[in-house]
């Protein structure tokens, strides 16, 4: 599918005929009065910030009237959102942009996305979700298709009160090589999962002998997943393994936008809104395994082209 930019007429048609504020997810509606909203009115960026609304009807009126290029809401909750004062808490979020994936199977040109790299981005997102559940006991997790990637949004009360989000990012993304690679649970488990996903998508390795290790990739991944130290030592020498793991840790970190996780003043695309650059609907993913952006997040005006 070719992703094309929406015109003003396309936006007007979408917000008038398809968009429904009552389809907004609970992490928006339940905290509505604490959220800052932002608008990109003409494609130049979300410069219209510090907006707060007293009701969904008021937000709806604004959106239908202006048909903005993009709509955003804050991950933070404020006592006075129109001034971003009185910080209360912030969603724990992770942003995976298919355009920026350092390991992806497709041959997309810079700045472009396709169905394959979007699938790769979803694989990363689902890996993060698995670790958040297993290691942090997080339950209130939402997967959002953003238009060119995925957002993972966590609204557990304990998670929203976390201050040191950098350490959480490092843990969940597997951004450092663990001292003990083969521990059953905890960080080593998170690292093995993320590194296996990353390695499965890589086309090349910077390390010496990279092509050989790529040829043995399936066996290396299997040994990692199964915590088979003996088998791993048969496939790859100790020094080479150390180099491989270090390279994978760097690629792991680059697969997710760390600034988005750490910066609690961030805004993210409002689910149900239109990503006008690619003419796709920012969508809450209900079925994490079977979701298909082309089938499930394409607006009617695109289908009618």
C-alpha positions as CSV (number, residue, x, y, z in Angstrom):
1,X,0.0,0.0,0.0
2,X,1.2,3.5,-0.8
3,X,1.0,5.9,2.1
4,X,0.0,9.4,0.8
5,X,-0.6,12.7,2.6
6,X,-4.1,13.8,3.4
7,X,-5.5,17.0,1.9
8,X,-7.5,19.5,3.8
9,X,-10.6,18.1,2.2
10,X,-9.6,14.6,3.2
11,X,-9.2,15.8,6.8
12,X,-12.6,17.6,6.8
13,X,-14.2,14.4,5.4
14,X,-12.6,12.2,8.0
15,X,-13.4,14.3,11.1
16,X,-17.0,15.0,9.8
17,X,-18.0,11.5,8.8
18,X,-15.7,9.0,10.6
19,X,-14.2,10.4,13.7
20,X,-16.1,9.9,16.9
21,X,-14.9,11.2,20.3
22,X,-16.8,8.5,22.1
23,X,-14.3,6.0,20.7
24,X,-11.5,7.6,22.6
25,X,-9.7,5.1,25.0
26,X,-10.2,5.2,28.8
27,X,-6.7,6.6,29.4
28,X,-8.0,9.7,27.6
29,X,-11.6,9.9,28.8
30,X,-11.0,9.0,32.5
31,X,-8.3,11.6,32.9
32,X,-9.7,14.1,30.3
33,X,-9.7,17.2,32.6
34,X,-6.1,16.7,33.5
35,X,-4.7,16.6,29.9
36,X,-3.1,19.2,27.8
37,X,-4.1,19.0,24.1
38,X,-2.0,20.2,21.2
39,X,-2.7,20.8,17.5
40,X,-0.7,20.9,14.3
41,X,-3.1,23.0,12.3
42,X,-1.2,23.1,9.0
43,X,1.5,20.5,8.9
44,X,4.3,22.6,10.4
45,X,4.3,20.9,13.8
46,X,2.3,20.9,17.1
47,X,2.8,24.6,17.8
48,X,-0.7,25.1,19.2
49,X,-0.3,23.9,22.7
50,X,-1.6,24.6,26.3
51,X,-5.2,23.7,25.3
52,X,-7.6,22.2,27.8
53,X,-11.2,21.3,27.4
54,X,-14.0,20.9,29.9
55,X,-15.8,18.2,27.9
56,X,-15.5,15.8,25.0
57,X,-18.1,17.9,23.2
58,X,-15.9,21.0,23.4
59,X,-12.9,19.0,22.1
60,X,-15.1,17.6,19.3
61,X,-16.4,21.0,18.3
62,X,-12.8,22.3,18.0
63,X,-11.6,19.4,15.9
64,X,-14.6,19.3,13.6
65,X,-14.4,23.0,13.0
66,X,-10.7,23.2,12.2
67,X,-9.9,19.7,10.8
68,X,-6.4,19.8,12.1
69,X,-3.4,18.2,10.5
70,X,-2.7,16.3,13.7
71,X,-4.0,16.2,17.3
72,X,-2.0,15.3,20.4
73,X,-2.5,14.9,24.1
74,X,-0.1,15.0,27.0
75,X,1.3,11.9,28.7
76,X,1.4,14.0,31.9
77,X,-1.6,14.9,34.0
78,X,-1.8,18.4,35.5
79,X,-4.0,20.2,37.9
80,X,-4.0,23.1,35.5
81,X,-3.3,21.6,32.1
82,X,-3.9,24.8,30.2
83,X,-0.7,26.1,31.9
84,X,1.0,22.8,32.5
85,X,1.1,23.5,36.2
86,X,0.5,21.1,39.2
87,X,2.1,18.0,37.8
88,X,0.3,14.9,39.1
89,X,1.6,11.9,37.2
90,X,2.6,10.7,33.7
91,X,1.9,7.7,31.6
92,X,4.9,5.4,31.1
93,X,5.3,5.4,27.4
94,X,7.5,3.9,24.7
95,X,7.6,5.1,21.1
96,X,8.7,2.9,18.2
97,X,8.9,4.6,14.9
98,X,9.2,2.2,11.9
99,X,11.2,4.9,10.0
100,X,13.9,4.9,12.6
101,X,14.3,1.2,13.2
102,X,18.0,0.4,12.9
103,X,17.1,-3.3,12.3
104,X,14.3,-3.8,9.8
105,X,13.8,-6.3,7.0
106,X,12.5,-3.9,4.3
107,X,14.4,-1.6,1.9
108,X,12.4,1.5,2.6
109,X,14.0,4.9,1.7
110,X,14.8,7.3,4.6
111,X,11.6,8.7,6.1
112,X,9.4,6.1,4.4
113,X,7.5,3.2,5.9
114,X,5.9,0.0,4.5
115,X,3.8,-2.8,5.8
116,X,7.0,-4.9,6.5
117,X,8.8,-2.4,8.7
118,X,5.5,-1.6,10.5
119,X,5.3,-5.3,11.3
120,X,8.9,-5.1,12.6
121,X,7.9,-2.1,14.8
122,X,5.0,-4.1,16.2
123,X,7.4,-7.0,17.1
124,X,9.5,-4.5,19.1
125,X,6.4,-3.1,20.8
126,X,5.1,-6.6,21.8
127,X,8.5,-7.5,23.2
128,X,8.4,-4.4,25.4
129,X,4.9,-5.3,26.6
130,X,6.0,-8.8,27.4
131,X,8.8,-7.5,29.6
132,X,6.6,-4.9,31.3
133,X,4.2,-7.6,32.2
134,X,6.7,-10.2,33.3
135,X,9.2,-8.0,35.1
136,X,7.2,-5.1,36.4
137,X,3.8,-6.7,36.9
138,X,2.1,-4.0,34.7
139,X,-1.5,-4.7,33.7
140,X,-2.9,-1.5,32.2
141,X,-1.1,-1.6,28.9
142,X,-2.3,-0.1,25.6
143,X,-0.8,-0.7,22.2
144,X,-1.5,2.2,19.8
145,X,-0.8,2.2,16.1
146,X,0.4,5.7,15.5
147,X,0.5,5.8,11.7
148,X,4.2,5.2,11.2
149,X,4.9,3.0,14.2
150,X,3.5,2.1,17.6
151,X,3.2,3.6,21.1
152,X,3.1,1.5,24.2
153,X,1.2,3.4,26.9
154,X,1.1,2.2,30.6
155,X,-1.4,3.7,33.0
156,X,-0.9,1.6,36.2
157,X,-0.8,4.1,39.1
158,X,2.6,2.9,40.3
159,X,4.1,3.1,36.8
160,X,2.7,6.6,36.3
161,X,4.5,7.8,39.5
162,X,8.0,6.6,38.4
163,X,10.5,9.4,38.3
164,X,13.7,7.7,37.1
165,X,12.4,6.5,33.7
166,X,15.8,6.2,32.2
167,X,16.6,3.0,34.2
168,X,13.2,1.6,33.2
169,X,13.9,2.3,29.5
170,X,17.3,0.6,29.8
171,X,15.8,-2.5,31.4
172,X,12.8,-2.9,29.1
173,X,14.7,-2.3,25.9
174,X,17.7,-4.4,26.8
175,X,20.2,-1.6,26.3
176,X,23.0,-3.0,28.3
177,X,24.7,-6.4,28.3
178,X,23.9,-8.2,31.6
179,X,26.7,-9.6,33.7
180,X,25.0,-13.0,33.7
181,X,23.3,-13.7,30.4
182,X,21.7,-16.9,31.4
183,X,19.6,-16.0,34.5
184,X,16.1,-17.3,34.2
185,X,14.2,-14.1,35.0
186,X,14.9,-10.4,35.6
187,X,17.0,-8.3,33.3
188,X,18.8,-11.1,31.5
189,X,15.5,-12.4,30.3
190,X,14.5,-9.0,29.0
191,X,17.8,-8.6,27.3
192,X,17.6,-12.1,25.6
193,X,14.1,-11.4,24.3
194,X,14.9,-8.0,22.9
195,X,18.2,-9.0,21.4
196,X,16.6,-12.0,19.7
197,X,14.0,-9.8,18.0
198,X,16.7,-7.3,17.0
199,X,19.1,-9.9,15.7
200,X,16.4,-11.6,13.6
201,X,15.8,-8.3,11.6
202,X,19.5,-7.3,11.1
203,X,20.9,-7.3,7.6
204,X,24.5,-6.7,8.6
205,X,26.8,-6.6,11.6
206,X,29.6,-4.0,12.2
207,X,31.7,-6.5,14.2
208,X,34.5,-8.5,12.7
209,X,33.2,-11.7,11.1
210,X,29.7,-10.4,11.1
211,X,28.6,-12.2,7.9
212,X,29.5,-15.6,9.5
213,X,27.5,-14.8,12.6
214,X,24.5,-13.7,10.4
215,X,24.7,-17.1,8.7
216,X,24.5,-18.8,12.2
217,X,21.8,-16.3,13.4
218,X,19.0,-18.8,13.8
219,X,21.1,-21.1,15.9
220,X,22.4,-18.3,18.0
221,X,18.9,-16.9,18.6
222,X,17.7,-20.4,19.5
223,X,20.5,-20.9,22.0
224,X,19.8,-17.5,23.6
225,X,16.1,-18.1,23.9
226,X,16.7,-21.6,25.5
227,X,19.5,-20.3,27.7
228,X,21.7,-23.0,26.2
229,X,25.2,-21.9,27.2
230,X,26.9,-25.1,25.9
231,X,25.3,-24.8,22.4
232,X,26.1,-21.1,22.2
233,X,29.8,-21.7,23.0
234,X,29.8,-24.3,20.2
235,X,28.4,-21.8,17.7
236,X,30.4,-18.6,18.5
237,X,33.6,-17.9,20.4
238,X,33.6,-16.1,23.7
239,X,35.1,-12.8,22.4
240,X,32.9,-12.8,19.3
241,X,29.9,-13.4,21.5
242,X,30.8,-10.4,23.7
243,X,31.2,-8.2,20.6
244,X,27.9,-9.4,19.2
245,X,26.0,-8.8,22.5
246,X,27.5,-5.3,22.8
247,X,26.4,-4.5,19.3
248,X,22.9,-5.9,19.9
249,X,22.6,-3.8,23.1
250,X,23.3,-0.6,21.1
251,X,20.8,-1.5,18.4
252,X,18.2,-2.4,21.0
253,X,18.5,1.1,22.5
254,X,18.1,2.7,19.1
255,X,15.0,0.8,18.3
256,X,12.9,2.8,20.8
257,X,12.8,6.6,21.2
258,X,14.4,7.0,24.7
259,X,13.6,10.7,24.9
260,X,9.9,10.0,24.6
261,X,10.1,7.7,27.6
262,X,12.2,9.9,29.8
263,X,10.6,13.3,28.9
264,X,7.3,13.5,30.9
265,X,6.3,16.7,29.1
266,X,5.9,14.8,25.8
267,X,2.7,14.8,23.8
268,X,1.6,11.8,21.7
269,X,-0.9,11.5,18.9
270,X,-4.4,11.3,20.1
271,X,-5.9,7.8,19.4
272,X,-8.8,8.1,16.8
273,X,-7.1,11.1,15.2
274,X,-5.7,11.2,11.7
275,X,-2.0,10.9,10.9
276,X,-2.2,13.2,7.9
277,X,1.3,12.6,6.6
278,X,0.4,9.0,5.7
279,X,-3.5,9.2,5.8
280,X,-3.9,6.6,8.5
281,X,-5.9,6.5,11.7
282,X,-4.1,6.5,15.0
283,X,-5.7,3.4,16.4
284,X,-5.9,1.5,19.7
285,X,-4.9,-2.0,18.9
286,X,-7.4,-4.5,20.3
287,X,-6.0,-7.8,18.9
288,X,-2.2,-7.4,19.3
289,X,-1.3,-10.4,17.2
290,X,-3.7,-10.0,14.3
291,X,-3.9,-6.2,13.9
292,X,-3.3,-5.1,10.3
293,X,-2.9,-1.4,9.8
294,X,-4.1,-1.5,6.2
295,X,-7.2,-3.4,7.1
296,X,-7.9,-1.9,10.5
297,X,-6.6,1.7,10.4
298,X,-7.3,3.0,6.9
299,X,-9.9,5.8,6.6
300,X,-12.7,5.7,4.2
301,X,-11.4,8.5,2.0
302,X,-8.3,6.4,1.3
303,X,-10.3,3.3,0.5
304,X,-12.4,5.4,-2.0
305,X,-9.3,6.7,-3.9
